[in-house]
Amino acid sequence: MTNKLITMTSVVAVSLLSLASAVTADADEYQTSGTVGFIPSTEVVPPHNPDEPEDEVTPVDPTRPDGKPEPGMPGPLSIDFASSFNFGTHTITNKNVSYDAEAQEIQTKGEDTHVPDYVQVSDYRGNRAGWTLQLSQNGQFKTNDAQHPSVLDGAVISLDDSYAVGLTNAVAPDTYNTSLSPDGSKTVIMEAEKGEGTGTWMMPWGYDGDLKPDKENGNMLIDPKVRLSIPGTTPRDAATYTTTLTWTLINVPLQQK
């Protein structure tokens, strides 16, 4: 009995080894795909905070009675917002003077705060074609007296210390400091070369640390990087002087680096 059991066990063991040696690994492959597509966005992009770019804000226009700025353009290439410049009210003088614009008031997270004056552009075309932003002044500051307007001859708006703040990691557009001519000529203030400037970009003039109170105008915060200079030889009436600015967005870069 003992010998027979041992023999049977040996036979079973040999049979299992033979079966294992007869199995060969083999595999076949089957391929699938993953896709995603995008189309240009035609939505109106809300204004954002240049200090905290991902935060949407409600800007205040100091030159309008209701405080509501001009609505932004629809996409895919758009000017979403641009500050209006309020240079305050001042005592008449015969000296050369410079007045700084009121800083941009914004409503964010349920609170009112101020940031440097700025403009915001968005490019959601998806073609990386680049773009150019121009600014022009439509005539000299003057009173609204239709028959005998008083004109601030020689007055100049200057915009300095500009830089780009974006919502994406795309290559930033270039920014340019400038002084505006009242003859309506257009000057380039921001430009994206091909492959640059996609997404939403803000261009502030100056930084938060530059803002300061103006005692002559109730301690309103002013942005010294947006300035109006008037020669002392220019006569001034006891009135409000106004001008308008035109912001032009072109769908290609105009300048070469």
WOLIN-V693729 format. One line per field, one symbol per residue. ss: DSSP state (@ for helix, = for strand, . for the rest). phi: phi as a letter, one per 20 degrees, with the letter a starting at -180 (. if undefined). psi: psi as a letter, one per 30 degrees, with the letter a starting at -180 (. if undefined). A space follows every 10 residues. Layout:
ss = ???
phi = ???
psi = ???
This chain:
ss = .@@@@@@@@@ @@@@@@@@@@ @@........ .......... ...=...=.. .....=.==. .......... ...=..==== ==........ ......==== ==.=====.. =====..=== ===....... ========.. .=........ =....====. .=====.... ...==..==. ..=...==== ==......== =====..@@@ .===@@@..= ========== .......... .=..====== .......
phi = .fffffffff ffffffffff feedfbbddc dccccbcccg edfeeffdef ecgfefcdfd efedgemefg fffffedbee abfeddendc ffbdefccce ffffecdblm cebccggbcc ccccfmdlen acddccdenf gbfeffecfe degnfcedcc leadccecef fffeccfbce dfenfecfdb bdfgndmend cdcedncgfe fbfdffcmmf fcdfedcddc fffefcefbe dcbccddddd ebfdddf
psi = eeeeeeeeee eeeeeeeeee ffkkkkkllk kllklklllk kglkklkljf eiffkkljlk jffkefgklk llllafjlje kkkljjgakl kklglklkkk lkljkljkhg lklkllklkk kkjhegfhfl lkklklkill kllgjeeikk kikfkkkkjl hllkklflgl kklklkllkk kgggkkkkfk kklkflgkak kkjljaleff klkjefhggk kljffjkkkk kffjkklilk klllkkkkkk glkflk.
